[in-house]
Amino acid sequence: MNPLLELLEMVYHDREFISASSDQTEDYENIETSMQPLNVHPSLDSALRVLLLAPWLLVLFLSSCDGRESDQDLVTCGSLVKLLNTRHNVRLHSHDVKYGSGSGQQSVTGVENADDANSYWRVRGQTGGPCKRGEAVRCGQAIRITHMTTGRNLHTHHFTSPLSNNQEVSAFGEGGEGDDLDVWAVQCDGPHWARDDAVRIMHVGTQVYLSVTGEQYGHPIRGQREVHAMPSANQHNWWRAMEGVYIQPSAPPLRHDEL
């Protein structure tokens, strides 16, 4: 591949996640096709390629020089992510298994397996709240976190968790719609939720923190950790965004004129 095309590809991809523009994915997928060698002298063809890529390379250069947050470093609305509890090294997880006590709602756990598809969650705005697709999530912003596979929202309420006797965390609702106890706020430093930063996820309605303290379930989810909510901010409630599909803000499509 042409070295300039390789550099452009690096803007969109890295080894741990996929970043996709909300309206530009098709342009990127078609870039190799649209830039096949033209029937001109090889040196002219190379020059045309440089001209086509120059605006994108300039944006990349300026953003790397001025120290601003890159859009690719942030968690954005509409993104599909896995969340890692950094103290216990487990990812937030759910499945269509109900609690046998407490609310009887869908259970939420922590798993060590990084490849489990049931650990993907979509970041969404609260009902009626601003969370434009591809827009960076602000620190303190109210959001919903929706389980990809079952369409239920991360939820907590005044039921006791089955193992630690903290506050139960469940997955609730249908088709992404539940109630006002599905609303959480990300506590982080700086203006936006950065993917590399450890953050706390606080429940807006009951003022508790999404936590793991290490208790393990037996059958039918043997070895999975209890996820619950705690009233105090401590080492058990740090989370980091990991694998996922991170939606990027809209950008002008690539354009070129055929000769």
TORKE-682755 format. One record per residue (C-alpha): residue number from 1; x negated, y negated, z negated. Coordinates in steps of 0.25 Angstrom, whole numbers, plus 2048, in hexadecimal, padded with zeros to 3 digits. Example, Ala and Ser with C-alpha at 12.3 -4.5 7.8 and 13.67 -1.06 7.14 Angstrom:
BEGIN
k 1, c1 7CF, c2 812, c3 7E1
k 2, c1 7C9, c2 804, c3 7E3
//
This chain:
BEGIN
k 1, c1 800, c2 800, c3 800
k 2, c1 7FB, c2 7F2, c3 803
k 3, c1 7F5, c2 7EC, c3 7F6
k 4, c1 7FE, c2 7E0, c3 7F6
k 5, c1 80A, c2 7EA, c3 7F6
k 6, c1 804, c2 7F2, c3 7EB
k 7, c1 803, c2 7E5, c3 7E3
k 8, c1 812, c2 7E1, c3 7E6
k 9, c1 816, c2 7EF, c3 7E1
k 10, c1 80E, c2 7ED, c3 7D4
k 11, c1 817, c2 7E1, c3 7D1
k 12, c1 824, c2 7EA, c3 7D1
k 13, c1 81E, c2 7F7, c3 7CB
k 14, c1 815, c2 7FC, c3 7C0
k 15, c1 812, c2 809, c3 7BA
k 16, c1 81D, c2 809, c3 7AF
k 17, c1 829, c2 803, c3 7B5
k 18, c1 830, c2 7FE, c3 7C1
k 19, c1 834, c2 7F0, c3 7C3
k 20, c1 83F, c2 7EC, c3 7CD
k 21, c1 844, c2 7DF, c3 7D1
k 22, c1 853, c2 7DE, c3 7D0
k 23, c1 855, c2 7DA, c3 7DF
k 24, c1 847, c2 7DD, c3 7E5
k 25, c1 845, c2 7EC, c3 7E4
k 26, c1 849, c2 7EE, c3 7F2
k 27, c1 840, c2 7E3, c3 7F7
k 28, c1 834, c2 7EA, c3 7F0
k 29, c1 838, c2 7F8, c3 7F5
k 30, c1 838, c2 7F3, c3 803
k 31, c1 82B, c2 7EB, c3 802
k 32, c1 822, c2 7F6, c3 808
k 33, c1 82C, c2 7F8, c3 814
k 34, c1 82D, c2 7E9, c3 816
k 35, c1 81E, c2 7E7, c3 817
k 36, c1 81A, c2 7F2, c3 821
k 37, c1 80F, c2 7ED, c3 82A
k 38, c1 813, c2 7E3, c3 835
k 39, c1 80F, c2 7E5, c3 843
k 40, c1 804, c2 7DA, c3 842
k 41, c1 7F5, c2 7D9, c3 840
k 42, c1 7F2, c2 7E0, c3 833
k 43, c1 7EC, c2 7D4, c3 82C
k 44, c1 7F8, c2 7CC, c3 82F
k 45, c1 801, c2 7D7, c3 829
k 46, c1 7F8, c2 7D7, c3 81C
k 47, c1 7FA, c2 7C8, c3 81C
k 48, c1 809, c2 7C9, c3 81D
k 49, c1 80A, c2 7D3, c3 812
k 50, c1 802, c2 7C9, c3 809
k 51, c1 80C, c2 7BE, c3 80C
k 52, c1 818, c2 7C7, c3 809
k 53, c1 812, c2 7CA, c3 7FB
k 54, c1 80C, c2 7BD, c3 7F8
k 55, c1 818, c2 7B7, c3 7F0
k 56, c1 819, c2 7C4, c3 7E7
k 57, c1 80A, c2 7C4, c3 7E5
k 58, c1 80A, c2 7B5, c3 7E1
k 59, c1 815, c2 7B8, c3 7D7
k 60, c1 80D, c2 7C3, c3 7D1
k 61, c1 801, c2 7BB, c3 7D0
k 62, c1 808, c2 7AF, c3 7CA
k 63, c1 80F, c2 7B7, c3 7BF
k 64, c1 802, c2 7BE, c3 7BB
k 65, c1 7FB, c2 7B1, c3 7BA
k 66, c1 804, c2 7A9, c3 7B2
k 67, c1 807, c2 7B3, c3 7A7
k 68, c1 816, c2 7B3, c3 7A8
k 69, c1 81E, c2 7BF, c3 7A5
k 70, c1 820, c2 7C8, c3 7B1
k 71, c1 82E, c2 7CD, c3 7B4
k 72, c1 828, c2 7DB, c3 7B5
k 73, c1 824, c2 7DA, c3 7A6
k 74, c1 832, c2 7D8, c3 7A1
k 75, c1 83E, c2 7E0, c3 79E
k 76, c1 84A, c2 7DB, c3 7A7
k 77, c1 859, c2 7DC, c3 7A7
k 78, c1 85D, c2 7E8, c3 7AF
k 79, c1 850, c2 7F0, c3 7AC
k 80, c1 850, c2 7FF, c3 7A9
k 81, c1 846, c2 801, c3 79E
k 82, c1 841, c2 80B, c3 794
k 83, c1 83F, c2 806, c3 786
k 84, c1 834, c2 80B, c3 77D
k 85, c1 833, c2 80B, c3 76E
k 86, c1 825, c2 807, c3 76C
k 87, c1 824, c2 80C, c3 75E
k 88, c1 829, c2 81A, c3 761
k 89, c1 826, c2 81B, c3 770
k 90, c1 834, c2 820, c3 774
k 91, c1 83D, c2 81A, c3 77F
k 92, c1 84B, c2 815, c3 77C
k 93, c1 854, c2 821, c3 781
k 94, c1 863, c2 825, c3 782
k 95, c1 86B, c2 830, c3 788
k 96, c1 879, c2 835, c3 788
k 97, c1 878, c2 83B, c3 77A
k 98, c1 881, c2 836, c3 76F
k 99, c1 87D, c2 833, c3 760
k 100, c1 883, c2 83E, c3 757
k 101, c1 885, c2 834, c3 74C
k 102, c1 887, c2 825, c3 74B
k 103, c1 88E, c2 81E, c3 757
k 104, c1 88D, c2 82B, c3 760
k 105, c1 889, c2 822, c3 76B
k 106, c1 87E, c2 826, c3 775
k 107, c1 870, c2 828, c3 76E
k 108, c1 864, c2 81F, c3 771
k 109, c1 856, c2 826, c3 76E
k 110, c1 848, c2 824, c3 770
k 111, c1 840, c2 82E, c3 779
k 112, c1 831, c2 830, c3 77B
k 113, c1 833, c2 835, c3 78A
k 114, c1 830, c2 829, c3 793
k 115, c1 836, c2 82F, c3 79F
k 116, c1 844, c2 831, c3 79A
k 117, c1 84E, c2 82A, c3 7A3
k 118, c1 858, c2 829, c3 797
k 119, c1 84E, c2 81E, c3 791
k 120, c1 852, c2 814, c3 79C
k 121, c1 85A, c2 807, c3 797
k 122, c1 85F, c2 7FB, c3 79F
k 123, c1 85D, c2 7ED, c3 79A
k 124, c1 86A, c2 7E5, c3 79C
k 125, c1 870, c2 7D8, c3 796
k 126, c1 87A, c2 7D8, c3 78C
k 127, c1 889, c2 7D7, c3 791
k 128, c1 88A, c2 7C9, c3 797
k 129, c1 87C, c2 7C6, c3 794
k 130, c1 871, c2 7C1, c3 79E
k 131, c1 868, c2 7CC, c3 7A3
k 132, c1 866, c2 7CA, c3 7B1
k 133, c1 860, c2 7D6, c3 7B9
k 134, c1 851, c2 7D5, c3 7B9
k 135, c1 850, c2 7C9, c3 7AF
k 136, c1 846, c2 7CB, c3 7A4
k 137, c1 84D, c2 7CE, c3 796
k 138, c1 84A, c2 7C3, c3 78C
k 139, c1 845, c2 7C6, c3 77E
k 140, c1 851, c2 7C5, c3 775
k 141, c1 85B, c2 7C7, c3 781
k 142, c1 867, c2 7D0, c3 77E
k 143, c1 868, c2 7DC, c3 787
k 144, c1 86E, c2 7EA, c3 789
k 145, c1 866, c2 7F6, c3 78B
k 146, c1 86D, c2 801, c3 793
k 147, c1 86A, c2 80F, c3 794
k 148, c1 867, c2 813, c3 7A2
k 149, c1 86D, c2 821, c3 7A3
k 150, c1 879, c2 81F, c3 79A
k 151, c1 87D, c2 811, c3 79C
k 152, c1 87E, c2 80E, c3 78D
k 153, c1 878, c2 802, c3 786
k 154, c1 86E, c2 803, c3 77A
k 155, c1 877, c2 800, c3 76E
k 156, c1 877, c2 7FF, c3 75F
k 157, c1 881, c2 7FE, c3 754
k 158, c1 883, c2 800, c3 745
k 159, c1 882, c2 810, c3 746
k 160, c1 876, c2 817, c3 73F
k 161, c1 86C, c2 81E, c3 747
k 162, c1 86C, c2 82D, c3 745
k 163, c1 85D, c2 82F, c3 741
k 164, c1 858, c2 823, c3 73B
k 165, c1 864, c2 81C, c3 735
k 166, c1 861, c2 80F, c3 73D
k 167, c1 86B, c2 809, c3 746
k 168, c1 870, c2 812, c3 752
k 169, c1 86C, c2 80E, c3 760
k 170, c1 875, c2 814, c3 76B
k 171, c1 878, c2 813, c3 77A
k 172, c1 886, c2 80D, c3 77B
k 173, c1 890, c2 809, c3 786
k 174, c1 894, c2 80E, c3 794
k 175, c1 88E, c2 809, c3 7A1
k 176, c1 885, c2 7FF, c3 79A
k 177, c1 891, c2 7F8, c3 793
k 178, c1 892, c2 7F9, c3 784
k 179, c1 894, c2 7EF, c3 779
k 180, c1 88C, c2 7E3, c3 772
k 181, c1 884, c2 7ED, c3 76A
k 182, c1 87C, c2 7F0, c3 777
k 183, c1 875, c2 7E3, c3 776
k 184, c1 866, c2 7E2, c3 773
k 185, c1 85B, c2 7D8, c3 773
k 186, c1 84D, c2 7DA, c3 776
k 187, c1 843, c2 7D3, c3 76C
k 188, c1 836, c2 7D0, c3 772
k 189, c1 82B, c2 7C5, c3 773
k 190, c1 82B, c2 7BB, c3 77F
k 191, c1 836, c2 7B7, c3 788
k 192, c1 839, c2 7C5, c3 78E
k 193, c1 839, c2 7D4, c3 78B
k 194, c1 82C, c2 7D8, c3 791
k 195, c1 82A, c2 7E7, c3 794
k 196, c1 81D, c2 7E8, c3 78D
k 197, c1 821, c2 7E2, c3 780
k 198, c1 827, c2 7EA, c3 774
k 199, c1 835, c2 7E4, c3 771
k 200, c1 840, c2 7E6, c3 767
k 201, c1 84E, c2 7E9, c3 76C
k 202, c1 858, c2 7E3, c3 762
k 203, c1 867, c2 7E6, c3 761
k 204, c1 86E, c2 7D9, c3 762
k 205, c1 87B, c2 7DD, c3 75B
k 206, c1 875, c2 7E4, c3 74E
k 207, c1 867, c2 7DE, c3 74E
k 208, c1 85F, c2 7EB, c3 74E
k 209, c1 853, c2 7F0, c3 756
k 210, c1 853, c2 7FC, c3 760
k 211, c1 849, c2 805, c3 758
k 212, c1 843, c2 813, c3 757
k 213, c1 83D, c2 819, c3 74B
k 214, c1 83A, c2 827, c3 74F
k 215, c1 845, c2 830, c3 74B
k 216, c1 847, c2 83B, c3 754
k 217, c1 854, c2 842, c3 758
k 218, c1 856, c2 851, c3 759
k 219, c1 860, c2 859, c3 763
k 220, c1 865, c2 855, c3 76D
k 221, c1 85B, c2 849, c3 76F
k 222, c1 84F, c2 850, c3 767
k 223, c1 843, c2 847, c3 766
k 224, c1 849, c2 83A, c3 76A
k 225, c1 848, c2 82E, c3 760
k 226, c1 853, c2 827, c3 75A
k 227, c1 855, c2 819, c3 75F
k 228, c1 85C, c2 810, c3 755
k 229, c1 85D, c2 801, c3 751
k 230, c1 856, c2 7FB, c3 745
k 231, c1 858, c2 7ED, c3 73E
k 232, c1 849, c2 7EA, c3 73D
k 233, c1 83F, c2 7E7, c3 747
k 234, c1 833, c2 7F0, c3 746
k 235, c1 82A, c2 7FA, c3 74D
k 236, c1 835, c2 803, c3 751
k 237, c1 83C, c2 7FA, c3 75A
k 238, c1 832, c2 7F5, c3 764
k 239, c1 836, c2 7F9, c3 773
k 240, c1 82F, c2 7F7, c3 780
k 241, c1 834, c2 7F8, c3 78E
k 242, c1 82E, c2 804, c3 796
k 243, c1 831, c2 80B, c3 7A3
k 244, c1 83C, c2 805, c3 7AB
k 245, c1 842, c2 7FE, c3 7B7
k 246, c1 840, c2 7EF, c3 7B4
k 247, c1 848, c2 7E6, c3 7BD
k 248, c1 841, c2 7DA, c3 7C2
k 249, c1 847, c2 7CC, c3 7C4
k 250, c1 84C, c2 7C9, c3 7D2
k 251, c1 842, c2 7C3, c3 7DC
k 252, c1 842, c2 7BE, c3 7EA
k 253, c1 841, c2 7CA, c3 7F4
k 254, c1 835, c2 7CC, c3 7FD
k 255, c1 837, c2 7C5, c3 80A
k 256, c1 82F, c2 7C6, c3 817
k 257, c1 831, c2 7C3, c3 825
k 258, c1 82F, c2 7CD, c3 830
k 259, c1 826, c2 7C9, c3 83B
//
